[in-house]
Amino acid sequence: MTLPTLTAQLAALAAAHPEVMVLWLYGSHAKGNAGPHSDWDLAVAFDPVKLVDSLDNRLRPELLALDWQRALGLAEGQLSVVDINQAPIPLAFAIVDANRVLFCRDQGRRLREEARIMSQMEFLLYSQANEHKKY
């Protein structure tokens, strides 16, 4: 499946799921260096950010990946979805740094997520650079 075809289909799937606020593409497909066996890496900002049940929070991106994988006719393991609010900061930074937003229901939410991640990454880098200093 070609990149433009799949990204259009992913945007349509995201639009059909009201809990998906923002959908990013990252990884090899976003960089343009995907091989024939590369999977599709996606990140989602959900609404609500957190569900009451922590297990539901953990499973939400996994279940979405399975649903979309079936809808797109992709083989098992060809689509991965992470919750941008649960991703480790270096991964979240790589996602927003790839700058491949496929769908955005709420521009303000996208900007808040990206600002939060950039700020946390800056703090992480600052902390690592200064961890040897005594205060």
Rosetta constraint file for C-alpha pairs under 8 A:
AtomPair CA 1 CA 5 HARMONIC 6.73 0.50
AtomPair CA 1 CA 6 HARMONIC 6.40 0.50
AtomPair CA 2 CA 6 HARMONIC 6.14 0.50
AtomPair CA 3 CA 7 HARMONIC 5.93 0.50
AtomPair CA 3 CA 29 HARMONIC 7.52 0.50
AtomPair CA 4 CA 8 HARMONIC 6.12 0.50
AtomPair CA 5 CA 9 HARMONIC 6.32 0.50
AtomPair CA 6 CA 10 HARMONIC 6.02 0.50
AtomPair CA 6 CA 72 HARMONIC 7.98 0.50
AtomPair CA 7 CA 11 HARMONIC 6.10 0.50
AtomPair CA 7 CA 102 HARMONIC 6.53 0.50
AtomPair CA 8 CA 12 HARMONIC 6.31 0.50
AtomPair CA 8 CA 102 HARMONIC 7.85 0.50
AtomPair CA 9 CA 13 HARMONIC 6.21 0.50
AtomPair CA 9 CA 72 HARMONIC 7.66 0.50
AtomPair CA 10 CA 14 HARMONIC 6.11 0.50
AtomPair CA 10 CA 68 HARMONIC 7.88 0.50
AtomPair CA 10 CA 102 HARMONIC 7.42 0.50
AtomPair CA 11 CA 15 HARMONIC 6.15 0.50
AtomPair CA 11 CA 23 HARMONIC 7.67 0.50
AtomPair CA 11 CA 102 HARMONIC 5.73 0.50
AtomPair CA 11 CA 103 HARMONIC 5.23 0.50
AtomPair CA 12 CA 16 HARMONIC 6.31 0.50
AtomPair CA 13 CA 17 HARMONIC 6.59 0.50
AtomPair CA 13 CA 68 HARMONIC 7.28 0.50
AtomPair CA 14 CA 18 HARMONIC 7.62 0.50
AtomPair CA 14 CA 20 HARMONIC 5.89 0.50
AtomPair CA 14 CA 23 HARMONIC 7.10 0.50
AtomPair CA 14 CA 103 HARMONIC 6.75 0.50
AtomPair CA 15 CA 20 HARMONIC 7.39 0.50
AtomPair CA 15 CA 103 HARMONIC 7.41 0.50
AtomPair CA 15 CA 105 HARMONIC 7.60 0.50
AtomPair CA 19 CA 46 HARMONIC 5.38 0.50
AtomPair CA 19 CA 47 HARMONIC 4.86 0.50
AtomPair CA 19 CA 48 HARMONIC 6.99 0.50
AtomPair CA 20 CA 44 HARMONIC 6.49 0.50
AtomPair CA 20 CA 45 HARMONIC 6.17 0.50
AtomPair CA 20 CA 46 HARMONIC 4.89 0.50
AtomPair CA 20 CA 47 HARMONIC 6.45 0.50
AtomPair CA 20 CA 105 HARMONIC 7.62 0.50
AtomPair CA 21 CA 44 HARMONIC 7.26 0.50
AtomPair CA 21 CA 45 HARMONIC 5.48 0.50
AtomPair CA 21 CA 46 HARMONIC 5.60 0.50
AtomPair CA 21 CA 47 HARMONIC 6.40 0.50
AtomPair CA 21 CA 103 HARMONIC 7.82 0.50
AtomPair CA 21 CA 104 HARMONIC 5.92 0.50
AtomPair CA 21 CA 105 HARMONIC 4.99 0.50
AtomPair CA 21 CA 106 HARMONIC 5.99 0.50
AtomPair CA 21 CA 109 HARMONIC 7.45 0.50
AtomPair CA 21 CA 110 HARMONIC 7.90 0.50
AtomPair CA 22 CA 44 HARMONIC 5.61 0.50
AtomPair CA 22 CA 45 HARMONIC 5.09 0.50
AtomPair CA 22 CA 46 HARMONIC 7.34 0.50
AtomPair CA 22 CA 101 HARMONIC 7.33 0.50
AtomPair CA 22 CA 102 HARMONIC 7.78 0.50
AtomPair CA 22 CA 103 HARMONIC 5.58 0.50
AtomPair CA 22 CA 104 HARMONIC 4.47 0.50
AtomPair CA 22 CA 105 HARMONIC 6.19 0.50
AtomPair CA 22 CA 106 HARMONIC 7.12 0.50
AtomPair CA 22 CA 109 HARMONIC 7.81 0.50
AtomPair CA 22 CA 110 HARMONIC 6.34 0.50
AtomPair CA 23 CA 42 HARMONIC 6.88 0.50
AtomPair CA 23 CA 43 HARMONIC 5.78 0.50
AtomPair CA 23 CA 44 HARMONIC 4.74 0.50
AtomPair CA 23 CA 45 HARMONIC 6.73 0.50
AtomPair CA 23 CA 101 HARMONIC 5.88 0.50
AtomPair CA 23 CA 102 HARMONIC 5.49 0.50
AtomPair CA 23 CA 103 HARMONIC 5.02 0.50
AtomPair CA 23 CA 104 HARMONIC 6.47 0.50
AtomPair CA 24 CA 42 HARMONIC 5.57 0.50
AtomPair CA 24 CA 43 HARMONIC 5.09 0.50
AtomPair CA 24 CA 44 HARMONIC 6.45 0.50
AtomPair CA 24 CA 95 HARMONIC 6.98 0.50
AtomPair CA 24 CA 96 HARMONIC 7.55 0.50
AtomPair CA 24 CA 99 HARMONIC 7.64 0.50
AtomPair CA 24 CA 100 HARMONIC 5.55 0.50
AtomPair CA 24 CA 101 HARMONIC 4.41 0.50
AtomPair CA 24 CA 102 HARMONIC 5.53 0.50
AtomPair CA 24 CA 103 HARMONIC 7.19 0.50
AtomPair CA 25 CA 29 HARMONIC 7.48 0.50
AtomPair CA 25 CA 30 HARMONIC 5.83 0.50
AtomPair CA 25 CA 40 HARMONIC 7.65 0.50
AtomPair CA 25 CA 41 HARMONIC 5.95 0.50
AtomPair CA 25 CA 42 HARMONIC 4.73 0.50
AtomPair CA 25 CA 43 HARMONIC 6.56 0.50
AtomPair CA 25 CA 95 HARMONIC 7.26 0.50
AtomPair CA 25 CA 98 HARMONIC 7.66 0.50
AtomPair CA 25 CA 100 HARMONIC 5.31 0.50
AtomPair CA 25 CA 101 HARMONIC 6.37 0.50
AtomPair CA 25 CA 102 HARMONIC 6.60 0.50
AtomPair CA 26 CA 30 HARMONIC 4.81 0.50
AtomPair CA 26 CA 31 HARMONIC 7.30 0.50
AtomPair CA 26 CA 40 HARMONIC 7.96 0.50
AtomPair CA 26 CA 41 HARMONIC 5.52 0.50
AtomPair CA 26 CA 42 HARMONIC 6.11 0.50
AtomPair CA 26 CA 43 HARMONIC 7.60 0.50
AtomPair CA 26 CA 94 HARMONIC 7.46 0.50
AtomPair CA 26 CA 95 HARMONIC 5.32 0.50
AtomPair CA 26 CA 98 HARMONIC 5.81 0.50
AtomPair CA 26 CA 99 HARMONIC 7.98 0.50
AtomPair CA 26 CA 100 HARMONIC 6.76 0.50
AtomPair CA 27 CA 31 HARMONIC 6.26 0.50
AtomPair CA 27 CA 40 HARMONIC 7.57 0.50
AtomPair CA 27 CA 41 HARMONIC 5.84 0.50
AtomPair CA 27 CA 95 HARMONIC 7.73 0.50
AtomPair CA 27 CA 98 HARMONIC 7.80 0.50
AtomPair CA 28 CA 32 HARMONIC 5.96 0.50
AtomPair CA 28 CA 33 HARMONIC 5.19 0.50
AtomPair CA 28 CA 34 HARMONIC 4.63 0.50
AtomPair CA 28 CA 35 HARMONIC 7.98 0.50
AtomPair CA 28 CA 38 HARMONIC 7.18 0.50
AtomPair CA 28 CA 40 HARMONIC 7.95 0.50
AtomPair CA 29 CA 33 HARMONIC 6.26 0.50
AtomPair CA 29 CA 34 HARMONIC 5.04 0.50
AtomPair CA 29 CA 38 HARMONIC 7.76 0.50
AtomPair CA 29 CA 40 HARMONIC 6.67 0.50
AtomPair CA 29 CA 41 HARMONIC 7.70 0.50
AtomPair CA 30 CA 98 HARMONIC 6.54 0.50
AtomPair CA 30 CA 100 HARMONIC 6.49 0.50
AtomPair CA 31 CA 98 HARMONIC 7.23 0.50
AtomPair CA 34 CA 38 HARMONIC 5.56 0.50
AtomPair CA 38 CA 78 HARMONIC 7.34 0.50
AtomPair CA 39 CA 77 HARMONIC 7.12 0.50
AtomPair CA 39 CA 78 HARMONIC 4.37 0.50
AtomPair CA 39 CA 79 HARMONIC 5.58 0.50
AtomPair CA 39 CA 80 HARMONIC 7.28 0.50
AtomPair CA 40 CA 78 HARMONIC 6.00 0.50
AtomPair CA 40 CA 79 HARMONIC 4.70 0.50
AtomPair CA 40 CA 80 HARMONIC 6.19 0.50
AtomPair CA 41 CA 79 HARMONIC 6.15 0.50
AtomPair CA 41 CA 80 HARMONIC 5.08 0.50
AtomPair CA 41 CA 81 HARMONIC 6.23 0.50
AtomPair CA 42 CA 79 HARMONIC 7.55 0.50
AtomPair CA 42 CA 80 HARMONIC 6.02 0.50
AtomPair CA 42 CA 81 HARMONIC 4.72 0.50
AtomPair CA 42 CA 82 HARMONIC 6.40 0.50
AtomPair CA 43 CA 81 HARMONIC 5.38 0.50
AtomPair CA 43 CA 82 HARMONIC 4.74 0.50
AtomPair CA 43 CA 83 HARMONIC 5.72 0.50
AtomPair CA 43 CA 84 HARMONIC 5.69 0.50
AtomPair CA 43 CA 95 HARMONIC 7.20 0.50
AtomPair CA 44 CA 61 HARMONIC 7.72 0.50
AtomPair CA 44 CA 81 HARMONIC 7.03 0.50
AtomPair CA 44 CA 82 HARMONIC 6.31 0.50
AtomPair CA 44 CA 83 HARMONIC 5.12 0.50
AtomPair CA 44 CA 84 HARMONIC 5.66 0.50
AtomPair CA 45 CA 49 HARMONIC 7.20 0.50
AtomPair CA 45 CA 83 HARMONIC 6.11 0.50
AtomPair CA 45 CA 84 HARMONIC 5.58 0.50
AtomPair CA 45 CA 85 HARMONIC 6.84 0.50
AtomPair CA 45 CA 110 HARMONIC 7.96 0.50
AtomPair CA 45 CA 113 HARMONIC 8.00 0.50
AtomPair CA 46 CA 83 HARMONIC 7.23 0.50
AtomPair CA 49 CA 85 HARMONIC 7.19 0.50
AtomPair CA 50 CA 54 HARMONIC 8.00 0.50
AtomPair CA 50 CA 57 HARMONIC 6.30 0.50
AtomPair CA 51 CA 56 HARMONIC 6.61 0.50
AtomPair CA 51 CA 57 HARMONIC 5.74 0.50
AtomPair CA 52 CA 56 HARMONIC 7.79 0.50
AtomPair CA 53 CA 57 HARMONIC 6.56 0.50
AtomPair CA 54 CA 58 HARMONIC 6.34 0.50
AtomPair CA 55 CA 59 HARMONIC 6.14 0.50
AtomPair CA 56 CA 60 HARMONIC 5.79 0.50
AtomPair CA 57 CA 61 HARMONIC 7.89 0.50
AtomPair CA 58 CA 62 HARMONIC 7.62 0.50
AtomPair CA 59 CA 63 HARMONIC 5.97 0.50
AtomPair CA 60 CA 64 HARMONIC 6.20 0.50
AtomPair CA 61 CA 65 HARMONIC 6.10 0.50
AtomPair CA 61 CA 81 HARMONIC 5.37 0.50
AtomPair CA 61 CA 82 HARMONIC 5.66 0.50
AtomPair CA 61 CA 83 HARMONIC 5.98 0.50
AtomPair CA 62 CA 66 HARMONIC 6.38 0.50
AtomPair CA 62 CA 80 HARMONIC 7.53 0.50
AtomPair CA 62 CA 81 HARMONIC 6.45 0.50
AtomPair CA 62 CA 82 HARMONIC 7.71 0.50
AtomPair CA 63 CA 67 HARMONIC 6.20 0.50
AtomPair CA 64 CA 68 HARMONIC 6.08 0.50
AtomPair CA 64 CA 81 HARMONIC 7.31 0.50
AtomPair CA 65 CA 69 HARMONIC 5.84 0.50
AtomPair CA 65 CA 79 HARMONIC 6.08 0.50
AtomPair CA 65 CA 80 HARMONIC 5.81 0.50
AtomPair CA 65 CA 81 HARMONIC 5.54 0.50
AtomPair CA 66 CA 70 HARMONIC 6.26 0.50
AtomPair CA 66 CA 79 HARMONIC 7.86 0.50
AtomPair CA 67 CA 71 HARMONIC 6.22 0.50
AtomPair CA 68 CA 72 HARMONIC 5.99 0.50
AtomPair CA 68 CA 79 HARMONIC 7.97 0.50
AtomPair CA 69 CA 73 HARMONIC 6.04 0.50
AtomPair CA 69 CA 74 HARMONIC 5.12 0.50
AtomPair CA 69 CA 75 HARMONIC 7.11 0.50
AtomPair CA 69 CA 76 HARMONIC 7.21 0.50
AtomPair CA 69 CA 78 HARMONIC 7.28 0.50
AtomPair CA 69 CA 79 HARMONIC 6.10 0.50
AtomPair CA 70 CA 74 HARMONIC 6.30 0.50
AtomPair CA 74 CA 78 HARMONIC 6.12 0.50
AtomPair CA 74 CA 79 HARMONIC 7.53 0.50
AtomPair CA 82 CA 86 HARMONIC 7.46 0.50
AtomPair CA 82 CA 87 HARMONIC 6.65 0.50
AtomPair CA 83 CA 87 HARMONIC 6.19 0.50
AtomPair CA 84 CA 92 HARMONIC 6.04 0.50
AtomPair CA 87 CA 91 HARMONIC 6.18 0.50
AtomPair CA 87 CA 92 HARMONIC 5.65 0.50
AtomPair CA 88 CA 92 HARMONIC 6.13 0.50
AtomPair CA 89 CA 93 HARMONIC 5.94 0.50
AtomPair CA 89 CA 117 HARMONIC 6.65 0.50
AtomPair CA 89 CA 120 HARMONIC 6.85 0.50
AtomPair CA 89 CA 121 HARMONIC 6.16 0.50
AtomPair CA 90 CA 94 HARMONIC 6.27 0.50
AtomPair CA 90 CA 121 HARMONIC 6.81 0.50
AtomPair CA 91 CA 95 HARMONIC 6.24 0.50
AtomPair CA 92 CA 96 HARMONIC 6.41 0.50
AtomPair CA 92 CA 117 HARMONIC 6.55 0.50
AtomPair CA 93 CA 97 HARMONIC 5.80 0.50
AtomPair CA 93 CA 117 HARMONIC 6.04 0.50
AtomPair CA 93 CA 118 HARMONIC 6.58 0.50
AtomPair CA 93 CA 121 HARMONIC 6.75 0.50
AtomPair CA 94 CA 98 HARMONIC 6.09 0.50
AtomPair CA 95 CA 99 HARMONIC 7.16 0.50
AtomPair CA 96 CA 100 HARMONIC 7.56 0.50
AtomPair CA 96 CA 114 HARMONIC 6.30 0.50
AtomPair CA 104 CA 110 HARMONIC 7.17 0.50
AtomPair CA 106 CA 110 HARMONIC 6.47 0.50
AtomPair CA 107 CA 111 HARMONIC 6.24 0.50
AtomPair CA 108 CA 112 HARMONIC 6.13 0.50
AtomPair CA 109 CA 113 HARMONIC 6.10 0.50
AtomPair CA 110 CA 114 HARMONIC 6.16 0.50
AtomPair CA 111 CA 115 HARMONIC 6.00 0.50
AtomPair CA 112 CA 116 HARMONIC 5.99 0.50
AtomPair CA 113 CA 117 HARMONIC 6.16 0.50
AtomPair CA 114 CA 118 HARMONIC 6.08 0.50
AtomPair CA 115 CA 119 HARMONIC 6.05 0.50
AtomPair CA 116 CA 120 HARMONIC 6.16 0.50
AtomPair CA 117 CA 121 HARMONIC 6.04 0.50
AtomPair CA 118 CA 122 HARMONIC 6.09 0.50
AtomPair CA 119 CA 123 HARMONIC 6.23 0.50
AtomPair CA 120 CA 124 HARMONIC 6.10 0.50
AtomPair CA 121 CA 125 HARMONIC 6.14 0.50
AtomPair CA 122 CA 126 HARMONIC 6.06 0.50
AtomPair CA 123 CA 127 HARMONIC 5.98 0.50
AtomPair CA 124 CA 128 HARMONIC 6.16 0.50
AtomPair CA 125 CA 129 HARMONIC 6.09 0.50
AtomPair CA 126 CA 130 HARMONIC 6.16 0.50
AtomPair CA 127 CA 131 HARMONIC 5.68 0.50
